[in-house]
Amino acid sequence: KKFKFRTTQKMANISDFAEELIATANAIAASGKGILAADESIGTIGKRFAPLDNVENTQENRRDYRQLLFETPGLNEYVSGVICFEETLFDSTPEGTPLVQLLQDQNIIPGIKVDMGVQPLFHEGETVTQGITGLGERCARYYAQGARFAKWRGVLKISDSGCPSQLSVDQNTSTLARYAAICQANGLVPIVEPEILMDGAHTIERAAEVTERVLAATYKALSDHHVMLEGTLLKPNMVRSGTECPEQASMAEVGRATVRVLQHTVPVAVPGIHFLSGGMSEEQATQALQEINAFPAKKPWALSFSYGRALQQSVLRAWNGLAENKSAAQEQLMIRARANSQACLGTYDGSAAGTSAAGGESLHVQNYSY
């Protein structure tokens, strides 16, 4: 008897939202577009405000800053989705317009951070992310509010003593897969983020080895949990030297190593890979993305960005909490968004380096959490 693979039936069994999930994932992964990660927690956005002049970490200031970002004219030319913090997803302008509507009016897809931070695994500082309990109910509420994708960050580390341990890999990848399945059942495209921190003195070769191991385990877990890959996105670290490594790999070497690891691990069914910036400066993050897309190899996915710090540092510097600086801050956002869009296409020429207010500043934070 001839075997028939019933793709449509298989997808329908996975989720009632199958067609919508696929359409959303592909819209976010559109050519030349990426994601603005504006999902900083209340504590983290307070750290961003701290260096500014008299900008208190209040709900009003957080709203005003996110409103500035979302109302940037022409942002949809370069940004297809924005990850929000829960407070922002349900917040409104002083006139009563939901902040998510500002994004929808620009045909930018709203997303939501759904994890609740990390908890210790009690082994050399390793952690696992929490937030599975009640996630289905929260996802349904976020969908009703207009969110169409979600993000969950697993955090792993490299150390000379053997990290990441198998316990860390197993716990983080299985939790990511469980999160992804719950999201899809509730209409949200899951961004799967197994971040390997670049803290330490490890070489780029060691980073490649660990990243490949973790990504392979991630896709095994996603398969075990029956996650429909066509309705997912990946948010990985780039493969780089540790921040304390005495011999730093060049951006061209980062591009080559990153693409090779992805070729070995990420199925072609995944529409897009949106890199985190990992504490690189704004300009470094753009240059690295440029080298990834310029590297001559088979790359069946969109290779794009999901940047927070690397899109916002210059914006914050230009804004400084003053309403009269809104246009100048939005101009800074467009400079970085345009540069990263060009890097997605492999055409960035470095022209934004001299026009960003904080383009060359390192944004690295040891053991980063948000």
C-alpha positions as CSV (number, residue, x, y, z in Angstrom):
1,K,0.0,0.0,0.0
2,K,1.4,3.4,-1.0
3,F,2.3,5.6,2.0
4,K,0.7,9.0,2.1
5,F,1.9,11.8,4.4
6,R,-1.1,13.8,5.4
7,T,0.6,17.1,6.2
8,T,-2.6,19.2,6.6
9,Q,-4.2,16.7,8.9
10,K,-1.0,16.4,10.9
11,M,-0.8,20.2,11.4
12,A,-4.5,20.5,12.3
13,N,-4.0,17.9,15.0
14,I,-1.2,20.0,16.5
15,S,-3.1,23.2,16.8
16,D,-6.4,24.7,15.7
17,F,-4.3,27.8,14.9
18,A,-2.0,26.0,12.5
19,E,-2.5,28.2,9.4
20,E,-2.4,31.4,11.4
21,L,0.7,30.4,13.2
22,I,2.5,29.7,9.9
23,A,1.3,33.0,8.5
24,T,2.4,34.9,11.6
25,A,5.9,33.3,11.7
26,N,6.5,34.0,8.0
27,A,5.3,37.6,8.4
28,I,7.8,38.2,11.2
29,A,10.5,36.6,9.2
30,A,9.9,38.9,6.2
31,S,12.9,39.8,4.2
32,G,14.9,42.7,5.5
33,K,12.8,43.0,8.7
34,G,13.5,42.0,12.3
35,I,12.2,42.3,15.9
36,L,12.5,45.1,18.4
37,A,12.8,43.5,21.9
38,A,11.1,46.0,24.2
39,D,10.3,43.4,26.9
40,E,12.5,44.7,29.7
41,S,11.1,44.0,33.1
42,I,10.3,46.8,35.5
43,G,13.6,46.3,37.3
44,T,15.6,46.1,34.1
45,I,14.1,49.2,32.4
46,G,14.9,51.0,35.7
47,K,18.6,50.1,35.1
48,R,18.3,51.6,31.6
49,F,16.8,54.8,33.0
50,A,19.3,55.1,35.8
51,P,22.2,56.7,33.7
52,L,19.7,59.3,32.3
53,D,19.1,62.7,33.9
54,N,16.3,62.4,36.5
55,V,14.2,59.8,34.7
56,E,12.5,57.9,37.5
57,N,11.3,54.3,37.0
58,T,7.6,55.1,37.0
59,Q,4.7,53.6,35.1
60,E,4.2,56.9,33.3
61,N,7.9,57.1,32.2
62,R,7.9,53.5,31.1
63,R,4.7,54.1,29.1
64,D,6.0,57.3,27.5
65,Y,9.2,55.6,26.5
66,R,7.5,52.6,24.9
67,Q,5.0,54.9,23.2
68,L,7.9,56.8,21.7
69,L,9.3,53.6,20.3
70,F,6.0,52.4,18.9
71,E,5.0,55.7,17.3
72,T,8.3,56.0,15.3
73,P,7.3,56.9,11.8
74,G,8.3,54.3,9.2
75,L,9.4,51.8,11.8
76,N,7.5,49.1,9.9
77,E,9.9,49.3,7.0
78,Y,12.5,47.5,9.1
79,V,10.7,46.0,12.1
80,S,8.0,43.3,11.7
81,G,7.4,42.5,15.4
82,V,7.9,44.0,18.9
83,I,8.2,41.9,22.0
84,C,6.4,43.6,24.9
85,F,6.5,43.3,28.7
86,E,3.1,42.4,30.2
87,E,2.6,45.9,31.6
88,T,3.1,47.4,28.1
89,L,0.7,44.9,26.4
90,F,-2.2,46.1,28.6
91,D,-1.2,49.8,28.8
92,S,-2.6,52.7,26.9
93,T,-1.6,56.2,25.9
94,P,-2.8,59.2,28.0
95,E,-5.6,59.6,25.4
96,G,-6.7,56.0,25.9
97,T,-5.3,54.3,22.8
98,P,-3.9,50.8,23.6
99,L,-0.2,50.7,23.0
100,V,-0.6,47.5,21.0
101,Q,-2.8,49.4,18.6
102,L,0.1,51.8,17.9
103,L,2.0,48.7,16.6
104,Q,-1.0,47.3,14.8
105,D,-1.6,50.7,13.0
106,Q,1.9,50.2,11.5
107,N,1.3,46.6,10.6
108,I,3.8,45.6,13.3
109,I,3.0,42.3,15.1
110,P,2.8,42.6,18.9
111,G,4.5,39.9,20.9
112,I,4.8,39.1,24.6
113,K,7.5,37.9,27.0
114,V,5.9,35.0,28.9
115,D,8.7,33.5,31.1
116,M,9.1,34.5,34.7
117,G,12.8,34.6,35.1
118,V,15.3,31.9,36.2
119,Q,15.6,29.7,39.2
120,P,18.8,27.9,40.3
121,L,19.6,24.3,39.4
122,F,22.1,24.3,42.4
123,H,25.0,23.4,40.2
124,E,27.7,26.0,39.5
125,G,25.3,28.9,39.1
126,E,23.3,27.1,36.4
127,T,19.6,28.0,36.1
128,V,16.3,26.9,34.5
129,T,13.5,29.3,33.5
130,Q,10.2,29.3,35.3
131,G,6.6,30.2,34.2
132,I,5.0,27.0,32.9
133,T,2.3,26.9,35.6
134,G,-0.8,28.8,34.3
135,L,0.9,29.6,31.0
136,G,-2.0,28.4,28.9
137,E,-4.4,30.8,30.6
138,R,-2.0,33.6,30.3
139,C,-1.4,32.9,26.6
140,A,-5.1,33.0,25.9
141,R,-5.4,36.4,27.7
142,Y,-2.4,37.7,25.7
143,Y,-3.9,36.5,22.4
144,A,-7.2,38.3,23.3
145,Q,-5.2,41.5,23.9
146,G,-3.6,41.3,20.4
147,A,-0.4,39.5,20.9
148,R,0.4,37.0,18.2
149,F,3.8,35.7,19.3
150,A,5.7,35.0,22.5
151,K,9.2,34.7,23.8
152,W,10.8,32.5,26.5
153,R,14.5,32.7,27.3
154,G,16.5,29.7,28.5
155,V,19.9,30.6,29.9
156,L,23.0,28.4,29.7
157,K,26.6,29.1,30.5
158,I,30.1,27.8,29.5
159,S,32.7,27.1,32.1
160,D,36.0,25.3,32.3
161,S,34.5,22.9,34.8
162,G,32.1,21.5,32.2
163,C,29.1,23.8,32.0
164,P,26.6,23.5,30.5
165,S,25.9,20.3,32.4
166,Q,23.6,17.7,30.9
167,L,21.1,18.6,33.6
168,S,21.1,22.2,32.4
169,V,20.7,21.2,28.8
170,D,17.9,18.8,29.5
171,Q,15.9,21.1,31.8
172,N,16.2,24.2,29.6
173,T,15.4,22.5,26.3
174,S,12.5,20.5,27.6
175,T,11.0,23.5,29.3
176,L,11.4,25.5,26.0
177,A,9.6,22.8,24.1
178,R,6.8,22.6,26.7
179,Y,6.4,26.4,26.5
180,A,6.3,26.2,22.7
181,A,3.6,23.6,22.6
182,I,1.4,25.6,25.0
183,C,1.9,28.8,23.0
184,Q,0.9,27.1,19.7
185,A,-2.2,25.6,21.4
186,N,-3.3,29.2,22.2
187,G,-2.5,30.9,18.9
188,L,0.9,32.4,19.7
189,V,4.0,31.7,17.6
190,P,6.7,30.7,20.1
191,I,10.2,32.3,19.8
192,V,12.5,29.7,21.2
193,E,15.5,31.3,22.9
194,P,18.2,29.0,24.2
195,E,20.8,31.6,25.0
196,I,24.4,30.5,25.8
197,L,26.0,33.4,27.6
198,M,29.3,34.7,26.2
199,D,30.7,35.3,29.7
200,G,34.1,33.7,30.2
201,A,37.4,33.1,28.4
202,H,36.3,30.4,26.1
203,T,37.3,30.3,22.4
204,I,35.0,30.6,19.5
205,E,35.5,26.9,18.8
206,R,34.3,26.0,22.3
207,A,31.3,28.3,21.8
208,A,30.5,26.5,18.5
209,E,30.7,23.1,20.2
210,V,28.3,24.1,23.0
211,T,25.9,26.0,20.8
212,E,25.6,23.0,18.4
213,R,25.0,20.7,21.3
214,V,22.3,22.9,22.8
215,L,20.5,23.6,19.5
216,A,20.5,19.9,18.6
217,A,18.9,19.1,22.0
218,T,16.4,21.9,21.5
219,Y,15.1,20.6,18.3
220,K,15.0,17.0,19.6
221,A,12.8,18.4,22.5
222,L,10.6,20.3,20.1
223,S,10.1,17.2,18.1
224,D,9.3,15.2,21.2
225,H,6.6,17.8,22.2
226,H,5.0,17.7,18.7
227,V,5.8,21.4,18.1
228,M,5.0,22.5,14.5
229,L,8.3,24.0,13.4
230,E,6.7,26.0,10.6
231,G,5.0,28.1,13.3
232,T,8.0,28.8,15.4
233,L,11.0,31.1,15.3
234,L,14.5,30.7,16.8
235,K,16.4,33.3,18.9
236,P,19.9,32.0,19.4
237,N,23.2,33.6,20.4
238,M,25.8,34.2,17.7
239,V,28.8,31.9,18.0
240,R,31.5,34.2,19.4
241,S,34.6,34.2,21.6
242,G,34.0,34.6,25.3
243,T,34.1,38.2,26.5
244,E,37.4,37.5,28.4
245,C,39.1,35.4,25.7
246,P,42.5,36.9,24.9
247,E,42.1,36.2,21.2
248,Q,38.8,37.6,20.0
249,A,37.4,36.1,16.8
250,S,36.8,38.5,13.9
251,M,33.3,39.3,12.8
252,A,33.9,37.3,9.6
253,E,34.8,34.3,11.8
254,V,31.7,34.9,13.9
255,G,29.6,34.8,10.7
256,R,31.2,31.6,9.4
257,A,31.0,29.8,12.8
258,T,27.4,30.8,13.4
259,V,26.1,29.8,10.0
260,R,27.9,26.4,10.1
261,V,26.4,25.6,13.5
262,L,22.9,26.5,12.3
263,Q,23.4,24.3,9.2
264,H,24.1,21.4,11.4
265,T,21.1,21.8,13.7
266,V,18.2,23.9,12.5
267,P,15.6,22.3,10.3
268,V,14.6,24.0,7.1
269,A,11.0,24.1,8.3
270,V,11.9,27.0,10.6
271,P,11.0,30.3,8.8
272,G,13.3,32.6,10.6
273,I,16.3,32.9,13.0
274,H,16.4,36.1,14.9
275,F,19.7,36.6,16.8
276,L,20.0,38.2,20.2
277,S,22.8,40.8,20.5
278,G,24.3,39.3,23.6
279,G,25.8,42.5,25.0
280,M,27.6,43.6,21.9
281,S,27.6,47.2,21.1
282,E,25.0,48.5,18.6
283,E,27.5,48.6,15.8
284,Q,29.1,45.3,16.6
285,A,25.7,43.6,16.6
286,T,25.0,45.0,13.1
287,Q,28.4,44.1,11.8
288,A,28.0,40.5,13.0
289,L,24.6,40.2,11.4
290,Q,26.1,41.5,8.2
291,E,28.8,38.9,8.2
292,I,26.3,36.1,8.9
293,N,24.3,37.0,5.9
294,A,27.3,37.7,3.7
295,F,28.9,34.3,4.4
296,P,28.5,32.2,1.2
297,A,26.6,29.1,2.2
298,K,23.2,27.5,2.0
299,K,20.9,29.4,4.4
300,P,17.3,28.3,4.0
301,W,16.0,30.5,6.8
302,A,15.7,34.3,7.2
303,L,18.7,35.4,9.3
304,S,17.6,38.5,11.2
305,F,17.7,40.3,14.5
306,S,15.7,40.4,17.7
307,Y,17.6,43.2,19.5
308,G,16.9,45.1,22.7
309,R,19.9,46.9,23.9
310,A,21.5,47.0,20.5
311,L,18.5,48.9,19.1
312,Q,17.8,51.1,22.1
313,Q,21.0,52.4,23.7
314,S,21.3,55.4,21.3
315,V,17.5,56.0,21.6
316,L,17.7,56.3,25.4
317,R,20.7,58.6,25.1
318,A,18.9,60.9,22.7
319,W,15.6,60.9,24.6
320,N,16.9,61.5,28.2
321,G,13.3,61.6,29.5
322,L,12.4,64.8,27.7
323,A,9.3,65.1,25.5
324,E,11.1,67.6,23.3
325,N,13.7,65.0,22.4
326,K,11.1,62.5,21.0
327,S,11.9,63.1,17.3
328,A,15.6,62.9,17.9
329,A,15.2,59.6,19.8
330,Q,13.0,58.2,17.1
331,E,15.6,59.2,14.5
332,Q,18.2,57.2,16.4
333,L,15.9,54.1,16.4
334,M,15.5,54.4,12.6
335,I,19.2,54.7,12.1
336,R,19.8,51.4,13.9
337,A,16.8,49.6,12.5
338,R,17.7,50.6,9.0
339,A,21.3,49.4,9.5
340,N,20.1,46.1,10.8
341,S,17.7,45.7,8.0
342,Q,20.6,46.2,5.5
343,A,22.6,43.6,7.5
344,C,19.7,41.1,7.0
345,L,20.2,41.6,3.3
346,G,24.0,41.5,3.5
347,T,24.3,45.0,2.2
348,Y,25.3,47.0,5.3
349,D,28.4,49.2,4.7
350,G,29.1,50.6,8.2
351,S,27.5,53.9,7.4
352,A,25.5,54.0,10.7
353,A,28.7,53.9,12.9
354,G,29.2,57.6,13.0
355,T,25.6,58.7,13.3
356,S,24.5,56.6,16.4
357,A,24.6,58.4,19.7
358,A,26.0,55.3,21.5
359,G,26.9,53.0,18.6
360,G,30.3,51.8,19.9
361,E,29.5,51.4,23.6
362,S,29.8,47.9,24.9
363,L,26.5,46.7,26.3
364,H,27.8,43.6,28.0
365,V,26.4,42.7,31.4
366,Q,27.9,39.7,33.3
367,N,25.4,36.9,33.8
368,Y,22.7,39.1,32.1
369,S,19.1,38.7,33.2
370,Y,16.0,40.9,32.5
